[in-house]
Amino acid sequence: MLCFLWAMILYDGYLGPAGEAPIDTQQFALQSVDRQLRLSDGFETRPAPLRWLAGASTHQDALDRAVLQLDDVRNLNTTIQIDGRISSRSLMDEHGSTVYSILLTAAGKNDLARQNLPAPQSLEGRILDATLTDRMPTDADLAGLSHLLETDDACWWHLALARSHQTHPGIPAAIERQEKRSEHLANLALLGRGAVWLLVLIGALAAPRGLRLLARGLTRKSTGYPKSWPLNLALGVFLVCELGCSEIPRLIAFLPGASHFSSFFAQITIGSAARLGFAALACAFLFHRPRHAWRCFGGGEPVPWRALLGVFTLMFVAQEGLHLLLAPWIPIDPTGGVDSTQAGVTGLAALLVSACLVAPIGEELLYRGVLFQGLSNRLGNLAAAILSALMFTIVHFYGLYGTISVGILGVALALIYQSTRSLKAVIAFHAIYNLTVTLPDWIVHHSEF
């Protein structure tokens, strides 16, 4: 019955009816487009290795990707109700269509830009309309653009418009100010991504240790009380807790007064409490005392930091190679991965708590401490590592690259646990991995610059 319920959740996640795109998809897409194009501008005159190090695209690649993102948004619809009638309309409004036309113009597709430009109501629309019809924008509009570029509200598309009218007084100085902002964003991105590469270089010195650590995980035998767990017990405890982690937050949404729990921080709190609560429940069921769980999960074992850094380097290189190999088949996300809930310092704090504390502790207790152990007792270390990684992967509902990447991570975590017999080690590795993925991305899309 538990397996059936879990399978139904997976079926709904992968093959169930697709929900509507969020109403604020355009907002996320525009934020992503602005940051990525600014990032490419910031590295335009810098050496190519630095651009590659920061994970930035060339200007043309960033522009092409931005056009595809907004093209996807233009093709997404949402359901609205007007005068009692339900109808469907595009998620892209007049502002989004204007920005889309500006990007098409920057890409040299003027005819397509004319076709998509809405009736010029906004400042950007009027200036672009004049540019596409070989007219000079009014002094008032150019003065308004110059004033906008002097503020932090200006976006890359305002900069693109201004570059076509640099003879107007005040525009060159405003362009320079925005270009400095783009360079500052590039510096921040280089700092964040460079820190990850520094960790990779340090770990390269310990790569042989990392290989030995993983190899030992294939052959080391389990001992003590966890060795006695039958597969049915471990699988049952895992499924009960995993179903609880995923379904309790959804059930709360149907309770009376659930609107009080609709805020982002309420959802983070509920999700974190469910994840940690059910992990604690698993420990309470399997162990008589907390001290017993601490001992069986290797709480007193030292963390082999050098070997873990070596494994991190091996993982990083493998996933970078995988990304290059699968790049042609990785679909473009219209939102660029931007989530408004991560904005600001509070968003960063919530992201770090969720991704680098709650998820590593809760997931490692269930997937490695319980599930992998039960599978290993019956099937051996390699088969258990692969099967537990497969189950770890399919609950994340990622695309092709994300699925394979998380699968590699799951196998590595299982082998680290079996090699060290320390849940502290896999929690630390999982936290470091999540930090190196989430923090550089937050710096690009949400930091102040």
C-alpha positions as a Markdown table, in Angstrom:
| # | Residue | x | y | z |
|---|---|---|---|---|
| 1 | Met | 0.0 | 0.0 | 0.0 |
| 2 | Leu | 2.8 | 2.5 | 0.9 |
| 3 | Cys | 4.6 | 1.7 | -2.4 |
| 4 | Phe | 1.3 | 2.2 | -4.3 |
| 5 | Leu | 0.7 | 5.6 | -2.6 |
| 6 | Trp | 4.3 | 6.7 | -3.4 |
| 7 | Ala | 3.9 | 5.6 | -7.0 |
| 8 | Met | 0.7 | 7.6 | -7.3 |
| 9 | Ile | 2.5 | 10.7 | -6.2 |
| 10 | Leu | 5.3 | 10.1 | -8.7 |
| 11 | Tyr | 2.7 | 9.5 | -11.4 |
| 12 | Asp | 1.0 | 12.8 | -10.7 |
| 13 | Gly | 4.3 | 14.6 | -10.7 |
| 14 | Tyr | 5.5 | 13.2 | -14.0 |
| 15 | Leu | 2.4 | 12.2 | -16.0 |
| 16 | Gly | -0.4 | 14.1 | -14.2 |
| 17 | Pro | -2.2 | 17.1 | -15.8 |
| 18 | Ala | 0.1 | 20.0 | -16.2 |
| 19 | Gly | -0.8 | 23.0 | -14.1 |
| 20 | Glu | -1.0 | 26.5 | -15.4 |
| 21 | Ala | 2.2 | 28.6 | -15.5 |
| 22 | Pro | 2.4 | 31.0 | -12.5 |
| 23 | Ile | 0.9 | 34.4 | -13.3 |
| 24 | Asp | 4.2 | 36.1 | -12.4 |
| 25 | Thr | 6.2 | 34.0 | -14.9 |
| 26 | Gln | 6.9 | 37.1 | -17.0 |
| 27 | Gln | 8.2 | 39.0 | -14.0 |
| 28 | Phe | 10.7 | 36.2 | -13.3 |
| 29 | Ala | 11.7 | 35.9 | -17.0 |
| 30 | Leu | 12.4 | 39.7 | -17.3 |
| 31 | Gln | 14.5 | 39.6 | -14.1 |
| 32 | Ser | 16.5 | 36.6 | -15.5 |
| 33 | Val | 16.9 | 38.3 | -18.9 |
| 34 | Asp | 18.1 | 41.6 | -17.3 |
| 35 | Arg | 20.7 | 39.9 | -15.1 |
| 36 | Gln | 22.1 | 37.5 | -17.7 |
| 37 | Leu | 22.4 | 40.2 | -20.4 |
| 38 | Arg | 24.1 | 42.5 | -17.8 |
| 39 | Leu | 26.4 | 39.7 | -16.9 |
| 40 | Ser | 27.4 | 39.2 | -20.5 |
| 41 | Asp | 28.0 | 43.0 | -20.9 |
| 42 | Gly | 30.2 | 43.0 | -17.8 |
| 43 | Phe | 32.5 | 40.4 | -19.4 |
| 44 | Glu | 32.4 | 41.8 | -22.9 |
| 45 | Thr | 35.9 | 43.3 | -22.7 |
| 46 | Arg | 37.4 | 40.7 | -20.2 |
| 47 | Pro | 39.4 | 37.6 | -21.2 |
| 48 | Ala | 37.3 | 34.6 | -22.2 |
| 49 | Pro | 38.6 | 32.4 | -19.4 |
| 50 | Leu | 37.2 | 34.8 | -16.8 |
| 51 | Arg | 33.8 | 34.8 | -18.5 |
| 52 | Trp | 33.9 | 31.0 | -18.5 |
| 53 | Leu | 35.0 | 30.9 | -14.9 |
| 54 | Ala | 32.0 | 33.0 | -13.9 |
| 55 | Gly | 29.6 | 30.9 | -15.9 |
| 56 | Ala | 28.7 | 33.9 | -18.1 |
| 57 | Ser | 27.6 | 33.6 | -21.8 |
| 58 | Thr | 28.9 | 35.6 | -24.7 |
| 59 | His | 26.7 | 38.6 | -25.5 |
| 60 | Gln | 25.2 | 36.9 | -28.6 |
| 61 | Asp | 24.4 | 33.7 | -26.8 |
| 62 | Ala | 22.9 | 35.6 | -23.9 |
| 63 | Leu | 20.8 | 37.6 | -26.3 |
| 64 | Asp | 19.6 | 34.6 | -28.2 |
| 65 | Arg | 18.7 | 32.8 | -25.0 |
| 66 | Ala | 16.8 | 35.9 | -23.7 |
| 67 | Val | 14.8 | 36.0 | -26.9 |
| 68 | Leu | 13.9 | 32.3 | -26.6 |
| 69 | Gln | 12.9 | 32.8 | -22.9 |
| 70 | Leu | 10.5 | 35.6 | -23.8 |
| 71 | Asp | 9.2 | 33.7 | -26.8 |
| 72 | Asp | 8.3 | 30.9 | -24.4 |
| 73 | Val | 6.5 | 33.3 | -22.1 |
| 74 | Arg | 4.6 | 34.8 | -25.1 |
| 75 | Asn | 3.3 | 31.3 | -25.9 |
| 76 | Leu | 2.1 | 30.5 | -22.3 |
| 77 | Asn | -1.5 | 31.2 | -21.4 |
| 78 | Thr | -3.4 | 31.7 | -18.2 |
| 79 | Thr | -7.1 | 31.5 | -17.4 |
| 80 | Ile | -8.9 | 34.7 | -16.4 |
| 81 | Gln | -12.5 | 35.5 | -15.6 |
| 82 | Ile | -14.2 | 38.6 | -17.0 |
| 83 | Asp | -17.8 | 39.4 | -16.4 |
| 84 | Gly | -18.5 | 35.8 | -15.4 |
| 85 | Arg | -16.8 | 34.4 | -18.5 |
| 86 | Ile | -13.7 | 32.3 | -18.4 |
| 87 | Ser | -11.2 | 33.0 | -21.1 |
| 88 | Ser | -7.5 | 32.4 | -21.8 |
| 89 | Arg | -4.9 | 35.0 | -22.5 |
| 90 | Ser | -1.1 | 35.2 | -22.9 |
| 91 | Leu | 1.0 | 35.7 | -19.9 |
| 92 | Met | 2.9 | 38.4 | -21.8 |
| 93 | Asp | 1.5 | 41.8 | -21.3 |
| 94 | Glu | 2.3 | 45.1 | -23.1 |
| 95 | His | 5.4 | 45.7 | -21.1 |
| 96 | Gly | 6.7 | 42.2 | -21.8 |
| 97 | Ser | 5.9 | 42.5 | -25.6 |
| 98 | Thr | 7.8 | 45.8 | -25.7 |
| 99 | Val | 10.9 | 44.3 | -24.0 |
| 100 | Tyr | 10.6 | 41.3 | -26.4 |
| 101 | Ser | 10.6 | 43.7 | -29.4 |
| 102 | Ile | 13.6 | 45.6 | -28.0 |
| 103 | Leu | 15.5 | 42.3 | -27.7 |
| 104 | Leu | 14.6 | 41.3 | -31.2 |
| 105 | Thr | 15.9 | 44.7 | -32.4 |
| 106 | Ala | 19.1 | 44.2 | -30.5 |
| 107 | Ala | 19.4 | 40.8 | -32.2 |
| 108 | Gly | 19.0 | 42.5 | -35.7 |
| 109 | Lys | 15.5 | 41.1 | -36.3 |
| 110 | Asn | 13.8 | 44.5 | -36.9 |
| 111 | Asp | 11.0 | 43.1 | -39.0 |
| 112 | Leu | 9.9 | 40.7 | -36.4 |
| 113 | Ala | 10.3 | 43.4 | -33.7 |
| 114 | Arg | 7.8 | 45.6 | -35.7 |
| 115 | Gln | 5.3 | 42.8 | -35.8 |
| 116 | Asn | 5.4 | 42.2 | -32.1 |
| 117 | Leu | 5.6 | 45.8 | -30.8 |
| 118 | Pro | 2.3 | 46.7 | -29.2 |
| 119 | Ala | 0.7 | 50.2 | -29.6 |
| 120 | Pro | 3.4 | 52.4 | -28.2 |
| 121 | Gln | 2.0 | 53.6 | -24.9 |
| 122 | Ser | 5.1 | 53.3 | -22.7 |
| 123 | Leu | 8.4 | 55.3 | -22.8 |
| 124 | Glu | 10.3 | 52.3 | -24.1 |
| 125 | Gly | 7.6 | 51.6 | -26.7 |
| 126 | Arg | 7.6 | 55.2 | -28.0 |
| 127 | Ile | 11.4 | 55.3 | -28.3 |
| 128 | Leu | 11.5 | 51.9 | -30.0 |
| 129 | Asp | 8.7 | 52.8 | -32.4 |
| 130 | Ala | 10.6 | 55.9 | -33.4 |
| 131 | Thr | 13.8 | 53.9 | -33.9 |
| 132 | Leu | 12.2 | 51.2 | -36.0 |
| 133 | Thr | 10.5 | 53.9 | -38.3 |
| 134 | Asp | 13.8 | 55.9 | -38.6 |
| 135 | Arg | 12.4 | 58.8 | -36.6 |
| 136 | Met | 14.1 | 60.7 | -33.8 |
| 137 | Pro | 12.4 | 60.2 | -30.4 |
| 138 | Thr | 11.1 | 63.3 | -28.8 |
| 139 | Asp | 13.4 | 65.2 | -26.5 |
| 140 | Ala | 11.0 | 64.6 | -23.6 |
| 141 | Asp | 11.2 | 60.8 | -24.2 |
| 142 | Leu | 15.0 | 60.8 | -24.4 |
| 143 | Ala | 15.2 | 63.0 | -21.3 |
| 144 | Gly | 12.9 | 60.5 | -19.5 |
| 145 | Leu | 15.2 | 57.6 | -20.6 |
| 146 | Ser | 18.3 | 59.5 | -19.4 |
| 147 | His | 16.6 | 60.1 | -16.0 |
| 148 | Leu | 15.6 | 56.4 | -15.8 |
| 149 | Leu | 19.2 | 55.3 | -16.5 |
| 150 | Glu | 20.4 | 57.4 | -13.6 |
| 151 | Thr | 18.4 | 55.2 | -11.2 |
| 152 | Asp | 18.7 | 51.6 | -10.1 |
| 153 | Asp | 15.4 | 50.7 | -11.7 |
| 154 | Ala | 16.9 | 50.8 | -15.1 |
| 155 | Cys | 17.2 | 47.4 | -16.9 |
| 156 | Trp | 19.3 | 46.1 | -19.8 |
| 157 | Trp | 16.7 | 46.9 | -22.4 |
| 158 | His | 16.8 | 50.6 | -21.4 |
| 159 | Leu | 20.5 | 50.5 | -21.9 |
| 160 | Ala | 20.0 | 49.0 | -25.3 |
| 161 | Leu | 17.7 | 51.8 | -26.3 |
| 162 | Ala | 20.0 | 54.5 | -25.0 |
| 163 | Arg | 23.0 | 53.1 | -27.0 |
| 164 | Ser | 21.1 | 54.0 | -30.2 |
| 165 | His | 20.7 | 57.7 | -29.1 |
| 166 | Gln | 24.0 | 58.6 | -27.6 |
| 167 | Thr | 24.0 | 62.1 | -29.1 |
| 168 | His | 21.4 | 63.3 | -26.7 |
| 169 | Pro | 22.8 | 65.2 | -23.7 |
| 170 | Gly | 23.0 | 63.2 | -20.5 |
| 171 | Ile | 22.6 | 59.8 | -22.3 |
| 172 | Pro | 26.4 | 59.0 | -22.5 |
| 173 | Ala | 26.9 | 59.6 | -18.7 |
| 174 | Ala | 23.8 | 57.6 | -17.9 |
| 175 | Ile | 25.0 | 54.7 | -20.1 |
| 176 | Glu | 28.4 | 54.8 | -18.3 |
| 177 | Arg | 26.7 | 54.5 | -14.9 |
| 178 | Gln | 24.7 | 51.5 | -16.0 |
| 179 | Glu | 27.8 | 49.8 | -17.6 |
| 180 | Lys | 29.5 | 50.2 | -14.2 |
| 181 | Arg | 26.6 | 48.5 | -12.6 |
| 182 | Ser | 27.0 | 45.6 | -15.1 |
| 183 | Glu | 30.7 | 45.4 | -14.3 |
| 184 | His | 29.9 | 45.3 | -10.6 |
| 185 | Leu | 27.5 | 42.4 | -11.2 |
| 186 | Ala | 30.2 | 40.6 | -13.2 |
| 187 | Asn | 32.6 | 41.1 | -10.3 |
| 188 | Leu | 30.1 | 39.6 | -7.8 |
| 189 | Ala | 29.4 | 36.6 | -10.1 |
| 190 | Leu | 33.2 | 36.1 | -10.5 |
| 191 | Leu | 33.6 | 36.2 | -6.8 |
| 192 | Gly | 30.8 | 33.7 | -6.1 |
| 193 | Arg | 31.7 | 31.3 | -8.9 |
| 194 | Gly | 35.4 | 31.8 | -8.3 |
| 195 | Ala | 35.0 | 30.6 | -4.7 |
| 196 | Val | 33.5 | 27.4 | -6.0 |
| 197 | Trp | 36.4 | 26.9 | -8.4 |
| 198 | Leu | 38.9 | 27.6 | -5.6 |
| 199 | Leu | 37.2 | 24.8 | -3.6 |
| 200 | Val | 37.5 | 22.6 | -6.7 |
| 201 | Leu | 41.2 | 23.3 | -7.0 |
| 202 | Ile | 41.8 | 22.6 | -3.3 |
| 203 | Gly | 39.9 | 19.4 | -3.7 |
| 204 | Ala | 41.9 | 18.4 | -6.7 |
| 205 | Leu | 44.9 | 17.9 | -4.4 |
| 206 | Ala | 42.8 | 15.4 | -2.4 |
| 207 | Ala | 41.2 | 13.7 | -5.4 |
| 208 | Pro | 43.1 | 10.4 | -4.8 |
| 209 | Arg | 41.7 | 10.4 | -1.3 |
| 210 | Gly | 38.3 | 10.9 | -2.6 |
| 211 | Leu | 38.6 | 8.0 | -5.0 |
| 212 | Arg | 39.8 | 5.7 | -2.2 |
| 213 | Leu | 36.9 | 6.9 | -0.1 |
| 214 | Leu | 34.3 | 6.0 | -2.8 |
| 215 | Ala | 36.0 | 2.7 | -3.5 |
| 216 | Arg | 36.0 | 1.7 | 0.1 |
| 217 | Gly | 32.2 | 2.3 | 0.1 |
| 218 | Leu | 31.8 | -0.4 | -2.4 |
| 219 | Thr | 33.4 | -3.1 | -0.3 |
| 220 | Arg | 33.0 | -2.1 | 3.4 |
| 221 | Lys | 30.5 | -4.2 | 5.3 |
| 222 | Ser | 27.9 | -2.8 | 7.7 |
| 223 | Thr | 28.1 | -3.8 | 11.3 |
| 224 | Gly | 26.1 | -3.4 | 14.5 |
| 225 | Tyr | 22.4 | -2.9 | 15.0 |
| 226 | Pro | 21.6 | -1.3 | 11.5 |
| 227 | Lys | 23.0 | -4.5 | 9.9 |
| 228 | Ser | 20.0 | -6.4 | 11.4 |
| 229 | Trp | 17.3 | -4.3 | 9.7 |
| 230 | Pro | 15.3 | -6.3 | 7.2 |
| 231 | Leu | 14.5 | -4.6 | 3.9 |
| 232 | Asn | 10.8 | -4.5 | 4.6 |
| 233 | Leu | 11.3 | -2.6 | 7.8 |
| 234 | Ala | 13.7 | 0.0 | 6.3 |
| 235 | Leu | 11.5 | 0.5 | 3.2 |
| 236 | Gly | 8.4 | 0.8 | 5.3 |
| 237 | Val | 9.9 | 3.4 | 7.7 |
| 238 | Phe | 11.3 | 5.3 | 4.7 |
| 239 | Leu | 8.0 | 5.4 | 2.7 |
| 240 | Val | 5.9 | 6.5 | 5.7 |
| 241 | Cys | 8.3 | 9.3 | 6.5 |
| 242 | Glu | 8.8 | 10.4 | 2.9 |
| 243 | Leu | 5.0 | 10.4 | 2.2 |
| 244 | Gly | 4.6 | 12.5 | 5.4 |
| 245 | Cys | 7.3 | 14.9 | 4.3 |
| 246 | Ser | 5.7 | 15.5 | 0.9 |
| 247 | Glu | 2.0 | 15.3 | 1.7 |
| 248 | Ile | 1.6 | 17.0 | 5.1 |
| 249 | Pro | 2.3 | 20.5 | 3.7 |
| 250 | Arg | -0.2 | 19.8 | 0.9 |
| 251 | Leu | -2.9 | 18.6 | 3.4 |
| 252 | Ile | -2.5 | 21.7 | 5.5 |
| 253 | Ala | -3.4 | 23.8 | 2.5 |
| 254 | Phe | -6.9 | 22.3 | 2.6 |
| 255 | Leu | -7.5 | 23.0 | 6.3 |
| 256 | Pro | -9.9 | 25.8 | 7.5 |
| 257 | Gly | -7.9 | 29.0 | 7.8 |
| 258 | Ala | -5.2 | 27.7 | 5.5 |
| 259 | Ser | -4.8 | 31.2 | 4.1 |
| 260 | His | -2.8 | 32.0 | 7.2 |
| 261 | Phe | -0.1 | 29.5 | 6.1 |
| 262 | Ser | 0.1 | 30.8 | 2.5 |
| 263 | Ser | 3.0 | 33.1 | 3.0 |
| 264 | Phe | 6.5 | 32.0 | 1.8 |
| 265 | Phe | 8.0 | 31.9 | 5.3 |
| 266 | Ala | 5.0 | 29.9 | 6.6 |
| 267 | Gln | 5.4 | 27.4 | 3.8 |
| 268 | Ile | 9.2 | 27.1 | 4.5 |
| 269 | Thr | 8.5 | 26.6 | 8.2 |
| 270 | Ile | 5.9 | 23.9 | 7.6 |
| 271 | Gly | 8.0 | 22.2 | 5.0 |
| 272 | Ser | 11.1 | 22.2 | 7.2 |
| 273 | Ala | 9.2 | 21.0 | 10.2 |
| 274 | Ala | 7.7 | 18.2 | 8.2 |
| 275 | Arg | 11.1 | 17.2 | 6.8 |
| 276 | Leu | 12.9 | 17.3 | 10.2 |
| 277 | Gly | 9.9 | 16.0 | 12.1 |
| 278 | Phe | 9.5 | 12.8 | 10.1 |
| 279 | Ala | 13.3 | 12.2 | 10.1 |
| 280 | Ala | 13.2 | 12.4 | 13.9 |
| 281 | Leu | 10.1 | 10.1 | 13.9 |
| 282 | Ala | 12.2 | 7.5 | 11.9 |
| 283 | Cys | 15.0 | 7.7 | 14.5 |
| 284 | Ala | 12.5 | 7.4 | 17.3 |
| 285 | Phe | 10.9 | 4.3 | 15.8 |
| 286 | Leu | 14.2 | 2.5 | 14.9 |
| 287 | Phe | 16.2 | 3.5 | 18.1 |
| 288 | His | 15.4 | 3.4 | 21.8 |
| 289 | Arg | 17.4 | 6.4 | 22.7 |
| 290 | Pro | 18.9 | 9.4 | 20.9 |
| 291 | Arg | 22.3 | 8.3 | 22.1 |
| 292 | His | 21.8 | 5.0 | 20.4 |
| 293 | Ala | 20.9 | 6.7 | 17.1 |
| 294 | Trp | 23.9 | 9.0 | 17.4 |
| 295 | Arg | 26.3 | 6.0 | 17.9 |
| 296 | Cys | 24.8 | 3.9 | 15.1 |
| 297 | Phe | 24.9 | 6.7 | 12.6 |
| 298 | Gly | 28.5 | 7.5 | 13.4 |
| 299 | Gly | 28.0 | 10.7 | 15.3 |
| 300 | Gly | 31.3 | 10.3 | 17.1 |
| 301 | Glu | 33.3 | 9.6 | 13.9 |
| 302 | Pro | 35.5 | 12.3 | 12.6 |
| 303 | Val | 34.6 | 13.9 | 9.3 |
| 304 | Pro | 37.2 | 13.2 | 6.6 |
| 305 | Trp | 37.2 | 16.7 | 5.2 |
| 306 | Arg | 40.1 | 16.3 | 2.8 |
| 307 | Ala | 38.6 | 13.2 | 1.2 |
| 308 | Leu | 35.2 | 14.9 | 1.0 |
| 309 | Leu | 36.8 | 17.8 | -0.9 |
| 310 | Gly | 38.4 | 15.3 | -3.2 |
| 311 | Val | 35.0 | 13.7 | -3.9 |
| 312 | Phe | 33.5 | 17.2 | -4.4 |
| 313 | Thr | 36.1 | 17.9 | -7.1 |
| 314 | Leu | 35.4 | 14.6 | -8.9 |
| 315 | Met | 31.6 | 15.4 | -8.7 |
| 316 | Phe | 32.0 | 18.9 | -10.0 |
| 317 | Val | 34.2 | 17.9 | -12.9 |
| 318 | Ala | 31.8 | 15.1 | -13.8 |
| 319 | Gln | 28.8 | 17.4 | -13.7 |
| 320 | Glu | 30.5 | 20.1 | -15.7 |
| 321 | Gly | 31.3 | 17.6 | -18.4 |
| 322 | Leu | 27.8 | 16.3 | -18.3 |
| 323 | His | 26.4 | 19.8 | -18.8 |
| 324 | Leu | 28.6 | 20.4 | -21.8 |
| 325 | Leu | 27.5 | 17.0 | -23.3 |
| 326 | Leu | 23.8 | 17.5 | -22.7 |
| 327 | Ala | 23.7 | 21.3 | -23.4 |
| 328 | Pro | 21.8 | 20.9 | -26.8 |
| 329 | Trp | 19.1 | 18.9 | -25.1 |
| 330 | Ile | 18.6 | 21.0 | -21.9 |
| 331 | Pro | 15.3 | 22.9 | -22.4 |
| 332 | Ile | 15.2 | 26.7 | -21.7 |
| 333 | Asp | 13.3 | 27.6 | -18.5 |
| 334 | Pro | 11.2 | 30.7 | -19.3 |
| 335 | Thr | 11.9 | 32.0 | -15.8 |
| 336 | Gly | 15.6 | 31.3 | -15.9 |
| 337 | Gly | 15.3 | 29.6 | -12.5 |
| 338 | Val | 14.4 | 32.9 | -10.8 |
| 339 | Asp | 12.2 | 32.7 | -7.8 |
| 340 | Ser | 11.0 | 35.9 | -6.2 |
| 341 | Thr | 10.9 | 34.3 | -2.7 |
| 342 | Gln | 14.7 | 34.3 | -2.7 |
| 343 | Ala | 14.9 | 38.0 | -3.1 |
| 344 | Gly | 16.8 | 40.0 | -0.5 |
| 345 | Val | 18.8 | 39.0 | 2.6 |
| 346 | Thr | 15.7 | 37.3 | 4.1 |
| 347 | Gly | 15.2 | 35.2 | 0.9 |
| 348 | Leu | 18.9 | 34.2 | 1.0 |
| 349 | Ala | 18.6 | 33.2 | 4.7 |
| 350 | Ala | 15.5 | 31.1 | 4.0 |
| 351 | Leu | 17.2 | 29.5 | 1.0 |
| 352 | Leu | 20.3 | 28.6 | 2.9 |
| 353 | Val | 18.3 | 27.2 | 5.8 |
| 354 | Ser | 16.2 | 25.1 | 3.5 |
| 355 | Ala | 18.8 | 23.9 | 1.0 |
| 356 | Cys | 21.9 | 23.7 | 3.2 |
| 357 | Leu | 20.5 | 22.7 | 6.6 |
| 358 | Val | 17.1 | 21.2 | 6.6 |
| 359 | Ala | 17.3 | 19.2 | 3.3 |
| 360 | Pro | 20.8 | 17.7 | 4.0 |
| 361 | Ile | 19.8 | 16.6 | 7.5 |
| 362 | Gly | 16.3 | 15.3 | 6.7 |
| 363 | Glu | 17.2 | 13.6 | 3.3 |
| 364 | Glu | 20.4 | 12.0 | 4.6 |
| 365 | Leu | 18.6 | 10.4 | 7.6 |
| 366 | Leu | 16.0 | 8.9 | 5.4 |
| 367 | Tyr | 17.7 | 8.1 | 2.1 |
| 368 | Arg | 21.1 | 7.1 | 3.3 |
| 369 | Gly | 20.6 | 6.3 | 7.0 |
| 370 | Val | 17.4 | 4.2 | 6.5 |
| 371 | Leu | 16.7 | 3.4 | 2.9 |
| 372 | Phe | 20.3 | 2.7 | 1.7 |
| 373 | Gln | 21.0 | 0.7 | 4.8 |
| 374 | Gly | 18.0 | -1.6 | 4.3 |
| 375 | Leu | 18.8 | -2.1 | 0.6 |
| 376 | Ser | 22.5 | -2.7 | 1.4 |
| 377 | Asn | 21.6 | -5.4 | 3.9 |
| 378 | Arg | 19.7 | -7.3 | 1.2 |
| 379 | Leu | 21.3 | -6.4 | -2.1 |
| 380 | Gly | 24.9 | -5.3 | -1.4 |
| 381 | Asn | 26.5 | -1.9 | -1.5 |
| 382 | Leu | 26.6 | -1.1 | -5.2 |
| 383 | Ala | 23.0 | -2.1 | -6.0 |
| 384 | Ala | 21.8 | -0.3 | -2.9 |
| 385 | Ala | 23.7 | 2.8 | -3.8 |
| 386 | Ile | 22.2 | 2.8 | -7.3 |
| 387 | Leu | 18.6 | 2.0 | -6.2 |
| 388 | Ser | 18.6 | 4.6 | -3.3 |
| 389 | Ala | 20.1 | 7.2 | -5.7 |
| 390 | Leu | 17.3 | 6.4 | -8.2 |
| 391 | Met | 14.6 | 6.9 | -5.6 |
| 392 | Phe | 16.4 | 10.0 | -4.5 |
| 393 | Thr | 16.4 | 11.3 | -8.0 |
| 394 | Ile | 12.9 | 10.7 | -9.1 |
| 395 | Val | 11.3 | 12.6 | -6.2 |
| 396 | His | 13.1 | 15.8 | -7.3 |
| 397 | Phe | 11.1 | 16.0 | -10.6 |
| 398 | Tyr | 14.0 | 17.6 | -12.6 |
| 399 | Gly | 14.7 | 17.5 | -16.4 |
| 400 | Leu | 17.3 | 15.2 | -18.1 |
| 401 | Tyr | 20.4 | 17.0 | -16.9 |
| 402 | Gly | 19.1 | 17.5 | -13.4 |
| 403 | Thr | 18.0 | 13.9 | -13.1 |
| 404 | Ile | 21.4 | 12.5 | -14.1 |
| 405 | Ser | 23.2 | 15.1 | -12.0 |
| 406 | Val | 21.2 | 14.3 | -8.8 |
| 407 | Gly | 21.6 | 10.6 | -9.6 |
| 408 | Ile | 25.4 | 10.9 | -9.6 |
| 409 | Leu | 25.1 | 12.9 | -6.3 |
| 410 | Gly | 22.9 | 10.2 | -4.8 |
| 411 | Val | 25.4 | 7.4 | -5.6 |
| 412 | Ala | 28.3 | 9.4 | -4.2 |
| 413 | Leu | 26.4 | 10.2 | -1.0 |
| 414 | Ala | 25.6 | 6.5 | -0.5 |
| 415 | Leu | 29.2 | 5.4 | -1.0 |
| 416 | Ile | 30.5 | 8.2 | 1.3 |
| 417 | Tyr | 28.1 | 7.0 | 4.0 |
| 418 | Gln | 29.1 | 3.3 | 3.7 |
| 419 | Ser | 32.8 | 4.2 | 3.6 |
| 420 | Thr | 32.7 | 6.4 | 6.6 |
| 421 | Arg | 29.7 | 5.0 | 8.4 |
| 422 | Ser | 29.1 | 8.6 | 9.5 |
| 423 | Leu | 25.9 | 10.5 | 8.7 |
| 424 | Lys | 27.7 | 13.6 | 9.7 |
| 425 | Ala | 30.0 | 13.2 | 6.7 |
| 426 | Val | 27.2 | 12.9 | 4.2 |
| 427 | Ile | 25.2 | 15.7 | 5.7 |
| 428 | Ala | 28.3 | 17.9 | 5.5 |
| 429 | Phe | 29.0 | 16.9 | 1.9 |
| 430 | His | 25.3 | 17.5 | 0.9 |
| 431 | Ala | 25.3 | 20.9 | 2.5 |
| 432 | Ile | 28.5 | 22.0 | 0.8 |
| 433 | Tyr | 27.2 | 20.7 | -2.6 |
| 434 | Asn | 23.9 | 22.6 | -2.2 |
| 435 | Leu | 25.7 | 25.8 | -1.1 |
| 436 | Thr | 28.0 | 25.8 | -4.2 |
| 437 | Val | 24.9 | 25.4 | -6.4 |
| 438 | Thr | 22.5 | 27.9 | -4.8 |
| 439 | Leu | 24.8 | 30.7 | -3.6 |
| 440 | Pro | 26.4 | 31.7 | -7.0 |
| 441 | Asp | 23.0 | 31.6 | -8.6 |
| 442 | Trp | 21.5 | 33.8 | -5.9 |
| 443 | Ile | 24.4 | 36.3 | -6.4 |
| 444 | Val | 23.6 | 36.6 | -10.1 |
| 445 | His | 19.8 | 36.9 | -9.9 |
| 446 | His | 19.1 | 38.5 | -6.5 |
| 447 | Ser | 22.0 | 40.4 | -5.1 |
| 448 | Glu | 22.1 | 44.2 | -5.0 |
| 449 | Phe | 24.6 | 45.6 | -7.4 |
